[in-house]
Amino acid sequence: MPELSETVCTSFANYYEQLRVNLRTWVASLTEEQFWKNPFPYGNSVGHLVLHLTGNLNYYIGTQIAQTGYVRDRAREFEEKALPTKLEALEKFDKAIEMVKATVRNQSAEDWSAPYSGTGVTSENRFAIVLDCAAHADHHIGQILNLARELVR
């Protein structure tokens, strides 16, 4: 099944790149202030969602599969007071995406079914967590789109 494994690796890498492009597209018109402002009395700012997605990918794929040593502070992703600039936050997100793409490209057919465990997830193998992280990112990028539309109104 090497062809299937190659298809999975390439498809995941391409999908994560498209997530990166989509996020960059939706936030391009936001000012520094808008990036960190939440227009609603609930939820999170675009910037905090970007920090959250970055932490999510760095932990679930970076720490648990790529063995990067990243240590996650999930609460800080939403409560960070020492805010990086919009550019810094986006560059860290881009680096997380690059790490994910490199990691998925390096998975063998056997690696995809290797056991997986991580705090807060029920994914039992690497394929499942990579899929779960893609769905999670897609969900939050949809939220970011809606926040960005509201902020530039």
ChimeraX commands (.cxc) that place a marker at each C-alpha (Angstrom):
marker #1 position 0.00,0.00,0.00 radius 0.5
marker #1 position 2.81,2.51,-0.53 radius 0.5
marker #1 position 0.67,4.39,-3.05 radius 0.5
marker #1 position -2.09,4.93,-0.47 radius 0.5
marker #1 position 0.40,6.10,2.13 radius 0.5
marker #1 position 1.94,8.53,-0.35 radius 0.5
marker #1 position -1.52,9.81,-1.27 radius 0.5
marker #1 position -2.38,10.33,2.41 radius 0.5
marker #1 position 0.92,12.14,3.09 radius 0.5
marker #1 position 0.59,14.44,0.09 radius 0.5
marker #1 position -3.11,15.11,0.65 radius 0.5
marker #1 position -2.64,16.04,4.30 radius 0.5
marker #1 position 0.34,18.28,3.50 radius 0.5
marker #1 position -1.65,20.03,0.78 radius 0.5
marker #1 position -4.69,20.42,3.03 radius 0.5
marker #1 position -2.68,21.96,5.86 radius 0.5
marker #1 position -1.08,24.37,3.39 radius 0.5
marker #1 position -4.54,25.39,2.21 radius 0.5
marker #1 position -5.56,25.99,5.83 radius 0.5
marker #1 position -2.54,28.29,6.18 radius 0.5
marker #1 position -3.44,30.19,3.02 radius 0.5
marker #1 position -7.07,30.52,4.10 radius 0.5
marker #1 position -6.15,31.88,7.53 radius 0.5
marker #1 position -3.68,34.35,6.00 radius 0.5
marker #1 position -6.34,35.47,3.51 radius 0.5
marker #1 position -8.99,36.13,6.16 radius 0.5
marker #1 position -6.69,38.10,8.47 radius 0.5
marker #1 position -4.81,40.08,5.81 radius 0.5
marker #1 position -7.07,43.12,6.06 radius 0.5
marker #1 position -7.12,43.23,9.87 radius 0.5
marker #1 position -5.15,45.91,11.66 radius 0.5
marker #1 position -3.00,45.04,14.66 radius 0.5
marker #1 position -5.79,46.27,16.94 radius 0.5
marker #1 position -8.52,44.31,15.11 radius 0.5
marker #1 position -6.41,41.14,15.22 radius 0.5
marker #1 position -6.53,41.20,19.03 radius 0.5
marker #1 position -10.04,42.60,19.46 radius 0.5
marker #1 position -13.08,40.41,20.04 radius 0.5
marker #1 position -16.16,42.10,18.57 radius 0.5
marker #1 position -18.49,39.94,20.68 radius 0.5
marker #1 position -19.06,39.58,24.42 radius 0.5
marker #1 position -18.21,35.86,24.11 radius 0.5
marker #1 position -15.54,33.79,22.44 radius 0.5
marker #1 position -12.02,34.82,21.49 radius 0.5
marker #1 position -10.14,37.29,19.34 radius 0.5
marker #1 position -8.65,36.27,16.01 radius 0.5
marker #1 position -5.20,36.59,17.54 radius 0.5
marker #1 position -5.97,34.28,20.45 radius 0.5
marker #1 position -7.46,31.72,18.05 radius 0.5
marker #1 position -4.24,31.86,16.03 radius 0.5
marker #1 position -2.25,31.26,19.23 radius 0.5
marker #1 position -4.57,28.36,20.05 radius 0.5
marker #1 position -4.21,26.74,16.63 radius 0.5
marker #1 position -0.45,27.12,16.82 radius 0.5
marker #1 position -0.32,25.50,20.25 radius 0.5
marker #1 position -2.68,22.74,19.18 radius 0.5
marker #1 position -0.57,21.75,16.17 radius 0.5
marker #1 position 2.73,22.12,18.02 radius 0.5
marker #1 position 1.53,19.82,20.79 radius 0.5
marker #1 position -0.58,17.14,19.09 radius 0.5
marker #1 position 1.60,16.72,16.03 radius 0.5
marker #1 position 4.88,18.36,17.06 radius 0.5
marker #1 position 5.35,16.98,20.56 radius 0.5
marker #1 position 3.51,13.70,20.18 radius 0.5
marker #1 position 4.60,12.63,16.68 radius 0.5
marker #1 position 7.58,14.75,15.57 radius 0.5
marker #1 position 9.13,14.69,19.06 radius 0.5
marker #1 position 9.85,18.45,18.99 radius 0.5
marker #1 position 9.82,18.86,22.76 radius 0.5
marker #1 position 7.19,21.60,22.61 radius 0.5
marker #1 position 5.50,22.15,25.98 radius 0.5
marker #1 position 1.96,23.43,25.72 radius 0.5
marker #1 position 0.24,25.93,27.99 radius 0.5
marker #1 position -3.29,25.72,26.59 radius 0.5
marker #1 position -4.81,28.26,28.98 radius 0.5
marker #1 position -2.22,30.84,27.95 radius 0.5
marker #1 position -3.29,30.51,24.30 radius 0.5
marker #1 position -6.57,32.17,25.27 radius 0.5
marker #1 position -5.39,34.43,28.11 radius 0.5
marker #1 position -2.04,35.71,26.84 radius 0.5
marker #1 position -1.53,39.30,28.00 radius 0.5
marker #1 position 1.98,39.85,26.56 radius 0.5
marker #1 position 0.66,39.81,23.03 radius 0.5
marker #1 position 3.01,39.19,20.14 radius 0.5
marker #1 position 2.50,41.31,17.06 radius 0.5
marker #1 position 0.09,40.07,14.42 radius 0.5
marker #1 position 3.09,39.27,12.20 radius 0.5
marker #1 position 4.85,37.31,14.96 radius 0.5
marker #1 position 1.71,35.28,15.72 radius 0.5
marker #1 position 1.20,34.49,12.03 radius 0.5
marker #1 position 4.86,33.54,11.56 radius 0.5
marker #1 position 4.62,31.08,14.48 radius 0.5
marker #1 position 1.45,29.64,12.93 radius 0.5
marker #1 position 3.25,29.30,9.58 radius 0.5
marker #1 position 6.13,27.47,11.30 radius 0.5
marker #1 position 3.67,25.10,12.96 radius 0.5
marker #1 position 2.08,24.37,9.57 radius 0.5
marker #1 position 5.51,23.74,8.02 radius 0.5
marker #1 position 6.33,21.34,10.86 radius 0.5
marker #1 position 3.01,19.52,10.32 radius 0.5
marker #1 position 3.61,19.25,6.58 radius 0.5
marker #1 position 7.12,17.87,7.09 radius 0.5
marker #1 position 5.86,15.44,9.72 radius 0.5
marker #1 position 3.02,14.06,7.63 radius 0.5
marker #1 position 5.27,13.74,4.59 radius 0.5
marker #1 position 7.62,11.57,6.66 radius 0.5
marker #1 position 4.98,9.07,7.77 radius 0.5
marker #1 position 5.24,5.55,6.39 radius 0.5
marker #1 position 2.27,3.28,5.80 radius 0.5
marker #1 position 2.97,1.67,9.17 radius 0.5
marker #1 position 3.34,5.03,10.94 radius 0.5
marker #1 position -0.23,6.07,10.11 radius 0.5
marker #1 position -1.65,3.24,12.20 radius 0.5
marker #1 position 0.87,3.62,15.05 radius 0.5
marker #1 position -0.76,4.07,18.47 radius 0.5
marker #1 position -1.31,7.65,19.56 radius 0.5
marker #1 position -2.07,9.31,22.85 radius 0.5
marker #1 position -2.21,12.93,23.89 radius 0.5
marker #1 position -3.89,14.98,26.59 radius 0.5
marker #1 position -7.50,15.77,25.80 radius 0.5
marker #1 position -8.01,13.64,22.70 radius 0.5
marker #1 position -9.40,10.20,21.98 radius 0.5
marker #1 position -7.53,9.63,18.71 radius 0.5
marker #1 position -6.02,6.17,18.83 radius 0.5
marker #1 position -3.58,6.41,15.92 radius 0.5
marker #1 position -1.56,8.99,13.99 radius 0.5
marker #1 position -3.94,9.13,11.06 radius 0.5
marker #1 position -6.83,9.96,13.39 radius 0.5
marker #1 position -4.99,12.77,15.22 radius 0.5
marker #1 position -3.75,14.37,12.00 radius 0.5
marker #1 position -7.31,14.27,10.66 radius 0.5
marker #1 position -8.70,15.57,13.97 radius 0.5
marker #1 position -6.21,18.47,14.01 radius 0.5
marker #1 position -7.13,19.37,10.42 radius 0.5
marker #1 position -10.83,19.43,11.31 radius 0.5
marker #1 position -10.10,21.46,14.45 radius 0.5
marker #1 position -8.07,24.01,12.48 radius 0.5
marker #1 position -10.74,24.22,9.78 radius 0.5
marker #1 position -13.39,24.87,12.45 radius 0.5
marker #1 position -11.45,27.71,14.05 radius 0.5
marker #1 position -10.45,29.20,10.71 radius 0.5
marker #1 position -14.19,29.37,9.95 radius 0.5
marker #1 position -14.63,31.28,13.21 radius 0.5
marker #1 position -11.76,33.56,12.21 radius 0.5
marker #1 position -13.47,34.28,8.89 radius 0.5
marker #1 position -16.64,35.33,10.71 radius 0.5
marker #1 position -14.72,37.44,13.23 radius 0.5
marker #1 position -12.74,39.14,10.45 radius 0.5
marker #1 position -15.92,39.99,8.54 radius 0.5
marker #1 position -17.43,41.50,11.68 radius 0.5
marker #1 position -14.30,43.45,12.52 radius 0.5
marker #1 position -13.95,45.12,9.11 radius 0.5
marker #1 position -17.62,46.13,8.89 radius 0.5
marker link #1:1,2 radius 0.2
marker link #1:2,3 radius 0.2
marker link #1:3,4 radius 0.2
marker link #1:4,5 radius 0.2
marker link #1:5,6 radius 0.2
marker link #1:6,7 radius 0.2
marker link #1:7,8 radius 0.2
marker link #1:8,9 radius 0.2
marker link #1:9,10 radius 0.2
marker link #1:10,11 radius 0.2
marker link #1:11,12 radius 0.2
marker link #1:12,13 radius 0.2
marker link #1:13,14 radius 0.2
marker link #1:14,15 radius 0.2
marker link #1:15,16 radius 0.2
marker link #1:16,17 radius 0.2
marker link #1:17,18 radius 0.2
marker link #1:18,19 radius 0.2
marker link #1:19,20 radius 0.2
marker link #1:20,21 radius 0.2
marker link #1:21,22 radius 0.2
marker link #1:22,23 radius 0.2
marker link #1:23,24 radius 0.2
marker link #1:24,25 radius 0.2
marker link #1:25,26 radius 0.2
marker link #1:26,27 radius 0.2
marker link #1:27,28 radius 0.2
marker link #1:28,29 radius 0.2
marker link #1:29,30 radius 0.2
marker link #1:30,31 radius 0.2
marker link #1:31,32 radius 0.2
marker link #1:32,33 radius 0.2
marker link #1:33,34 radius 0.2
marker link #1:34,35 radius 0.2
marker link #1:35,36 radius 0.2
marker link #1:36,37 radius 0.2
marker link #1:37,38 radius 0.2
marker link #1:38,39 radius 0.2
marker link #1:39,40 radius 0.2
marker link #1:40,41 radius 0.2
marker link #1:41,42 radius 0.2
marker link #1:42,43 radius 0.2
marker link #1:43,44 radius 0.2
marker link #1:44,45 radius 0.2
marker link #1:45,46 radius 0.2
marker link #1:46,47 radius 0.2
marker link #1:47,48 radius 0.2
marker link #1:48,49 radius 0.2
marker link #1:49,50 radius 0.2
marker link #1:50,51 radius 0.2
marker link #1:51,52 radius 0.2
marker link #1:52,53 radius 0.2
marker link #1:53,54 radius 0.2
marker link #1:54,55 radius 0.2
marker link #1:55,56 radius 0.2
marker link #1:56,57 radius 0.2
marker link #1:57,58 radius 0.2
marker link #1:58,59 radius 0.2
marker link #1:59,60 radius 0.2
marker link #1:60,61 radius 0.2
marker link #1:61,62 radius 0.2
marker link #1:62,63 radius 0.2
marker link #1:63,64 radius 0.2
marker link #1:64,65 radius 0.2
marker link #1:65,66 radius 0.2
marker link #1:66,67 radius 0.2
marker link #1:67,68 radius 0.2
marker link #1:68,69 radius 0.2
marker link #1:69,70 radius 0.2
marker link #1:70,71 radius 0.2
marker link #1:71,72 radius 0.2
marker link #1:72,73 radius 0.2
marker link #1:73,74 radius 0.2
marker link #1:74,75 radius 0.2
marker link #1:75,76 radius 0.2
marker link #1:76,77 radius 0.2
marker link #1:77,78 radius 0.2
marker link #1:78,79 radius 0.2
marker link #1:79,80 radius 0.2
marker link #1:80,81 radius 0.2
marker link #1:81,82 radius 0.2
marker link #1:82,83 radius 0.2
marker link #1:83,84 radius 0.2
marker link #1:84,85 radius 0.2
marker link #1:85,86 radius 0.2
marker link #1:86,87 radius 0.2
marker link #1:87,88 radius 0.2
marker link #1:88,89 radius 0.2
marker link #1:89,90 radius 0.2
marker link #1:90,91 radius 0.2
marker link #1:91,92 radius 0.2
marker link #1:92,93 radius 0.2
marker link #1:93,94 radius 0.2
marker link #1:94,95 radius 0.2
marker link #1:95,96 radius 0.2
marker link #1:96,97 radius 0.2
marker link #1:97,98 radius 0.2
marker link #1:98,99 radius 0.2
marker link #1:99,100 radius 0.2
marker link #1:100,101 radius 0.2
marker link #1:101,102 radius 0.2
marker link #1:102,103 radius 0.2
marker link #1:103,104 radius 0.2
marker link #1:104,105 radius 0.2
marker link #1:105,106 radius 0.2
marker link #1:106,107 radius 0.2
marker link #1:107,108 radius 0.2
marker link #1:108,109 radius 0.2
marker link #1:109,110 radius 0.2
marker link #1:110,111 radius 0.2
marker link #1:111,112 radius 0.2
marker link #1:112,113 radius 0.2
marker link #1:113,114 radius 0.2
marker link #1:114,115 radius 0.2
marker link #1:115,116 radius 0.2
marker link #1:116,117 radius 0.2
marker link #1:117,118 radius 0.2
marker link #1:118,119 radius 0.2
marker link #1:119,120 radius 0.2
marker link #1:120,121 radius 0.2
marker link #1:121,122 radius 0.2
marker link #1:122,123 radius 0.2
marker link #1:123,124 radius 0.2
marker link #1:124,125 radius 0.2
marker link #1:125,126 radius 0.2
marker link #1:126,127 radius 0.2
marker link #1:127,128 radius 0.2
marker link #1:128,129 radius 0.2
marker link #1:129,130 radius 0.2
marker link #1:130,131 radius 0.2
marker link #1:131,132 radius 0.2
marker link #1:132,133 radius 0.2
marker link #1:133,134 radius 0.2
marker link #1:134,135 radius 0.2
marker link #1:135,136 radius 0.2
marker link #1:136,137 radius 0.2
marker link #1:137,138 radius 0.2
marker link #1:138,139 radius 0.2
marker link #1:139,140 radius 0.2
marker link #1:140,141 radius 0.2
marker link #1:141,142 radius 0.2
marker link #1:142,143 radius 0.2
marker link #1:143,144 radius 0.2
marker link #1:144,145 radius 0.2
marker link #1:145,146 radius 0.2
marker link #1:146,147 radius 0.2
marker link #1:147,148 radius 0.2
marker link #1:148,149 radius 0.2
marker link #1:149,150 radius 0.2
marker link #1:150,151 radius 0.2
marker link #1:151,152 radius 0.2
marker link #1:152,153 radius 0.2
view
